[in-house]
Amino acid sequence: TIEFDGSAGAVLRIQPLRTPRDENVYECVAQNSVGEITVHAKLTVLREDQLPPGFPNIDMGPQLKVVERTRTATMLCAASGNPDPEITWFKDFLPVDPSASDGRIKQLRS
């Protein structure tokens, strides 16, 4: 499926992955009246026993939360790998940008 969010972009989501059918080169094309540009990405699907040493692992993922309105919601995501992985949060398949939330959203790093 392809998800759109206004002018923020588009996210191609393939779920669940099926190999070898989904292994391929995908392209994203952006065009307007001025021109067109294309970027390519190769998708490789690995079995768990094929993951290289140090590959990132989610040690603790966020849990389903019900929080009263006007209260604070806190969600935890912990990951390990070598080197240490960088964690990025997404909402509606797009990266969460704390700087665009008027200070309501903060990402704390340990």
Secondary structure in CASP SS format (residue, H / E / C, confidence):
PFRMAT SS
TARGET T0000
AUTHOR 0000-0000-0000
METHOD secondary structure of the structure
MODEL  1
T C 1.00
I E 1.00
E E 1.00
F E 1.00
D C 1.00
G H 1.00
S H 1.00
A H 1.00
G C 1.00
A E 1.00
V E 1.00
L E 1.00
R C 1.00
I C 1.00
Q C 1.00
P C 1.00
L C 1.00
R C 1.00
T C 1.00
P C 1.00
R C 1.00
D C 1.00
E C 1.00
N E 1.00
V E 1.00
Y E 1.00
E E 1.00
C E 1.00
V E 1.00
A E 1.00
Q E 1.00
N C 1.00
S C 1.00
V C 1.00
G C 1.00
E E 1.00
I E 1.00
T E 1.00
V E 1.00
H E 1.00
A E 1.00
K E 1.00
L E 1.00
T C 1.00
V C 1.00
L C 1.00
R C 1.00
E H 1.00
D H 1.00
Q H 1.00
L C 1.00
P C 1.00
P C 1.00
G C 1.00
F C 1.00
P C 1.00
N E 1.00
I E 1.00
D E 1.00
M E 1.00
G C 1.00
P C 1.00
Q C 1.00
L C 1.00
K C 1.00
V C 1.00
V C 1.00
E C 1.00
R C 1.00
T C 1.00
R C 1.00
T C 1.00
A C 1.00
T C 1.00
M C 1.00
L C 1.00
C C 1.00
A E 1.00
A E 1.00
S E 1.00
G C 1.00
N C 1.00
P C 1.00
D C 1.00
P C 1.00
E C 1.00
I C 1.00
T C 1.00
W C 1.00
F E 1.00
K E 1.00
D C 1.00
F C 1.00
L E 1.00
P E 1.00
V C 1.00
D C 1.00
P H 1.00
S H 1.00
A H 1.00
S C 1.00
D C 1.00
G C 1.00
R C 1.00
I C 1.00
K C 1.00
Q C 1.00
L C 1.00
R C 1.00
S C 1.00
END
